[in-house]
Amino acid sequence: MSASALLSGHHGHKANLCRPWTTGICRPSHALTCRSHRVVYRQSLQRRSHTSECLQGSKTSSSVAVKDDLLDYITQGPLLPLCGITTEDVQQQSQDWVRLGDFMLTFLNFPSQEALNDVQRMRVYQYYLPIYFWMRQQLSLHKDGLQGKEQPLTIGMQAPQGCGKTTIVEVLEAVFKHEGLRPASISIDDFYLRFEDQQALAQAKSENKLLQVRGNAGTHDLQLGQDTLRALQGAGSSDAEVAVPRYDKSQHGGRGDRAPSSAWPCVKAPIDIILFEGWMLGFSPVADGEVEKISADLVSINQKLRDYEVAWDAHVDAWLVVKVGSPEWVYRWRLQAEHAMHASGKPGMSDEQVANFVECYMPAYKAYLPGLYAKGPTTAKAGRLLMLEIDEHRGLVPEQPPCPL
């Protein structure tokens, strides 16, 4: 599909009678007519005013203390140095950090700030928020470089399956919209071959077990992905719309199929930022001899990977990489995702099918992750890469890796 196709009351009382309140002081209307109580009443008002001021002051002091504690927690986060964010930056934008943190809590259905557990607090204030502010920095740099031209910033996000990248994208997209920006999100998953085309590929390459299911290089419609990226980046008209393909992984017993075009969401221009995510986005091919040591089936995939840099990676302006200590964690993460799909009423793969499915990704992880972590993605540039590391529970590791660029 071409880029052009994608565009498209009062109470009575007796006079001069002083009736005591429950506090033992005359009601105001009576006290004013009873000279003996005027001084008492005046003193009462002064005491009540002082008490109210004290309570308000106490509440304000408590709020300030809570905010200070939160800002201190934020500035201790391990991502800030990688994001180029200083303690002074956080202090100067403290209202934004607190306000947007509250928005994320609501979006994620988390409890109030005071009731957060350690994982929830870390995820919002030390993980998602620093990424958001880093992206805002990248957006400013991008606009400065355009010198008045209109073109969205495209951020490529590489992360293994199941590590939480979909949630990150959903949160970031919601915050950008909340702040008045126009984001669009796409995934390399959206560009998998149609089910019948994948079946034809599997039959034609029946000797290659890595091509029997979707996932590796060669199982995507590169042209559809390139057309979509070009359409999103070139949608300068305020009334233009871009249809974004979607892939339904629940179809055909979990083997998946592209959703009909009538179900594709449309993104209205102008667009400020494109979030482009995928498990193998930014992978650099290596020597055929090296991949053959890992798996003979990986050789043809390694050759096909060379086409991805021109078709997709060249459109990326800045990169976010989520590093993992071991790709083996993907087995459990993918199993959890599949169980969640079952729980939501959607069909999916059995545990055995999940194991076989993930196994097809492992050779690529072993071949390409070391180079990605050492040198960065294919088209990454200095100052335009954020690489962070998570543990097997999807939390940030205390000691983050240095940026390779």
N, C-alpha and C positions, 0 to 999 in steps of 0.2 A: 504494500500500500504506500502510495507516494505521500510526501509531506503536504502537498496541496489537498489531498483527500482527507488528511487528518485534521485540517483547519475547519474547519467548518464553524341648775336650781335654786332657789330662794327658800329659806326656812324661817317661819315665824317664831318669835320668842317674846317674853315679858321684858320690858325695859328695866334697866338698872339692876338686873339680877346677874350675879356672877356664878356661872356653872362650871365646875372644874372639869378639865380634860382628864383623860386617863393618865396624863403626865402630872396632874396636880396643878396645872396652870390654866387660867381663864381662857376661854375661847377668844379670839382676837376681837370680835365685834363687841363683846362684853367688857373685855379688858380696857378698851379705849374709853369706856364710859365709867370705869371704876378706877379712880385715882390711885387707890392703894395697890393696884396691880399693874399700873403702867410701867413702873421701873422693872418689875419682875418680868413682864412680857418682853420689854426691850432687851433685857439681859438674855432672855431665852432665845430671842431671834439671833443675837450675837453669837451665842454658844452654838446654835444650829448651823449658822453660816460658817463658823470656824470648823465645826465637825465635817461639814460637806466639803470644805476646801481641803481638809486633811485627807478625807477619803479619796477625793479626786486626785490629790497629789500622790497618795499611796498607789492608786491604780496606774497613774502615769509613770511613776517610778518603776512599778512592776513591769509595765509594757516595755519601757526602755531597757530594763535588765534582760527581758526575754529577747528583744531585738539584738542587743549587744552580744548575748550568748550565741544567737544564731549567726551573726556576722563573724564572730570568732570561729565558729565551726566551719563556715564557708571558707574563710581564709586559710584554714588548716588543710583544705582539700588537696589531694596530690595532683590534680589536673591543672591548677591555676598557673604554675610555671610553664607548663607545656602550651597553654593557651595564650601566654603572654599577658596574663592578668595579674596585677599587683594588688597588695592589700589596700593601697590608696585608691585604686580603681574601684574596688568593692565598696569602700567607704563612701566614695563620691557618688556611686550609683546604688547606694544601700536601699533606697525606696524601691527601685526597680527589681533588685534581687528578691526582696521580701514579697513584693506584689506578684511578680511572675512565679515565685515559688508557691504562693497561695493558689494561683491559677492552676499550676501543675497538680497540686494536691487534689483539687476539685476534679480535674480532668481524669486523673487516675483513680478516683474514688478512694483516696487515702484519707485517714482521719485528720483532724486539725493538727497543726504543728506540734502542740504540746503532747499529743497522744501518739506521735509517730514512733514506730520501732526503729532500731538502728539501721536496718536494711532500707526501709522507706526513706528515712532521713538522708542517708548517703546517696540514694538513687536520685533524689530531687536536687539536693543542694550542693553535692560534690560531684555529681555525674552529669545529669541532664542540663542543669543551668550553666555550668562552665562551657559545655559544648554550644549551647545557644549563643552565649555572648561571644564565643570564638567565631561562630558563623556570622554574627553581626559585624565583627571586625573584617572578616573576609568580604562581606558584602560591600562595606565601605571602600576597601582596597579595590575591589572589582569596579565599582562605579567611578572611582577616581581614574582608573586606567582607561575607561571607555571614552573619557573626555566629551561627555554629553550624549553619546550614543545610547540607545535603548537595547539592552540585551541582558537577560537574567543570568545570575550567577549559578553555575552548575557544580554541585558538590557530589563527588563520588564517594560512596560509603562501602568499604569492604569489611565484611565480618562473616565468620562461619555460621552455618545454619544453627538456629536455636539459641543463639547467644543474646537475643533481645533487640536486634537491629530494627525489626518491624515496630516494636514499641517506641524505640527512640525516634523513628521517623514520624510516627503518629503524634507523639508529644510535641516534637519540634514544629510539625506542620500546624498543629492547633495553636501553638504560641505565636507563630508568625502571623496567622490569621487574626489572632486576638490583638496583635500590635498593628494591625492595619496593612500588613504586607500580603502579597499574593504568592503563595507557594504552590508547587506542583510536585508530586512524588511518583516515581516510577521504579520498577524493579526489573532486573534481568529475568526474573521469573515470568514477567509479563510477556516476554518474547520467546518463550519456549515454542518449539514446533507444535503444530496441531497434532492431536493424538494419532490421526492416520498417517501423518508424515513421520512422526516418531516411530511408529510401527514399521513403516517402510524402511527407515534407516536401520532399525534393529535387524530386520530381515536381510538387508543388503550387507550389513556388517555383523553377521551372526557369529563370526569367530571372535568378535571383540565384546567382551562382557561389559565393558564400561559404557558402551553405546546402546545397551539394551533398555535403558531407562533414561529419562530426562536428567540433565544436570551438567554434564561436562561440555567443554568446547566442542561445537559441532551439532549440538542439540538445540541451538537457538536460531531464530530467524533474524540474522544480523541486519538485513535490509529493513525489516519492520522496526527494529530498535533504532537504527540510524535515522530513518524517516521521522520517527516520533521525536527524537532528540532535536532534529533540525526544525521540526514544526514548532516545538515548544520554545526553542531559542530564537526563532524568527517571528514569533507572533507579536508583532509590534502594534497592531491595530487594537484599539480599545474594545471593538466589538467582535474580534476574532475569537474562535473557539477551537480548541485542539482536543480531539478524541484520543484518550489514553487507553491502550489495550490492557486487558486484564486476563489472568490465567486462573482457572478453577482447579485447584489441586485435589478436590474431593471427587472429581469425576472418574469414571472407569475404575472404581475400587481403589482410589487413591493414586492411580497412575496419572491422572490429570488431563486437562484439555483446555484449549483457549476458549474463553468466554465469547459468546456471540457479540458482534460489534454493537448490537442494540443495547447491550449491557455495559458498554464501556463508558466510564464517566467522561464528561467534557470539562476542560479547564478553560476559563475565560481569560483572555489577555487584557491588559499587560501582566506579565508574570515577573516577579522579582527574584525568585530563587527556585531552583530545581534540585530535589533530593533524589539522587540516583543510586540505588543500593543493590548489592549482590555479593554472593559468597566468593565468586572468583573474579570480581571486578578488579582490574589493575594487575592481574597476574602476568608476569613476563615469561615467555618461553625460554627454555634452556636447551642445551645441546641434546640432540636425540639420543646420543650414547648415554647421557646421564639419566634420562627418564627411562630408558630401556632397562637400566639396572633395577629400577623400582617396579616397572611392569611393562611388558612388551606391548600391551594394549594401549599404553599411554603415548606411544610414538605418534600415531595419527592425530591424537588429540593435541599434542604439543605442536604439531605442524599447523593445525587449524587455529590454534590460539594466536598465531601471528596476525590473523585477520582482525582480531578483536581490538587491538590497539588503534588501528586506523578507523574502524567502524564506530567504536564506542568511546574508548578511553581518551581519544583526541578531543572529545567534546567537554571534558571535565576541566574545570578551572581550579578547584581545590579538592583536597582529599582528606577523608577521615577513615582511619584504619583501627579496627578493634582487634588487638592482638590477644591470642590465647596461649596458655602454657602448653597445651596438648590438644591436637585435633581429635583425639580419642573421646574427648568430652562431648563431641557432637552426637555420639550414639545416644547418650542419656537425654540430652537436650531435645533431640529429634523425637525420641520416644515420648517425652513429656508433651510436646506439641501435638503429636498424633492422638494421645489420650485426651487432650483438651478438645480436639476436633470431634472425637467420638462423643464426649460429654455434651457437646453443643448440639448433638443430633445429626452431625454430618458423617457420611461414610469415610472411611480411611483405611490405612494399612494395618495389618496385624503386626505384632511385635517382631515376628520372624521376617516379615516383608520389610519392616523398618530397618532391621539389621542388614539385610541384603541390599537395601536401597542405599544406606549410608556407606556401605562397603565400597560402592562404586565411586565415592568421592575421595576416599582415603589416599589413593595414589597421587591425585592432583595436589592434595594438601601437603603430602610429604615432598613432592617435587617443587612446589612453588612458594609455600609459605616462608621457608628460610630466606629466599631472595627478597620476597616482599618485605619482611621484617628488617632485613639488613640494608636494603637500598630504597625502599619505598615503592609505590605503584609505578606503572610504566611511564606516565606523563607527569608525575609529581615534580614540583619545583620548591626550592627553598622558600620558607615563609608561607607556603600554601599547603602544608601537611600537618595534620594532628594525628599522632599515633598514640593510643592509650592501651593499657593492658588490663584484662579482667581475669578473675580466678574461676574455678570450676562452678562456683555458686553465682556467677555473673556479677560479682562485686568488684570494685576497683582494687588492684593490688596496691599496698602502701608505697612501694618503690616503683615508680613508673619508669619505663624505658626511655632513654634519650631519643630525640628525633634523629633519624638517620640522615636528614638533609639539613 
